[in-house]
Amino acid sequence: MDDLGDDSFLGNVADLLSLMPFAGTLGVALDSATRGEVRGHLDWAPNLCTAGGLLHGGALMALADSLGGICAYLNLPPGAQTATISSATSFIHGIRDGTVAAVSRPLHAGRTVIVVRTDLFDGTARLVAQVTQAQAVLARPA
């Protein structure tokens, strides 16, 4: 699904996820992406769980970091790139089945740092985790 709004110069939404092979390996799916909001999801799978059948916190953090990174990327100035420099996660509820939906939004898009918050929800739209990350704005190497 392409949802680029006024950001049509950015290309196909699916191409954004291809920039991060690790996200694809985990099964992260990108649903829509604009500068103001990135949406995606991750399906529960046994290979992504802890011994108790709960979706691993690292999988949830990877979902948030992937979408947050795309959100930061979409807010970069021309010629810049980004990398996560800090991330804080609050886990609220465990996931034992279904799909985790994630929504990333920029809180601050500055000259040197972009701050993104990602909310993760279960199938009943209950908040299960919240991640706030800071992304450095970096000059591309020559």
MOKAHU-V678259 format. One line per field, one symbol per residue. ss: DSSP state (@ for helix, = for strand, . for the rest). burial: # if it has 16 or more other ideal C-beta (glycine too) atoms within 10 Angstrom, else .. Layout:
ss=???
burial=???
This chain:
ss=....@@@@@@..@@@@@@..@@@@@@..=====....======..@@@=.....=.@@@@@@@@@@@@@@@@@@.....============.......===========...=========.....=============...
burial=...#.....#..#..##..#..#..#####..###.######.#...##....##...##################...#.#....#.#....##....#######..#....#####.###.....##.#####.#.....
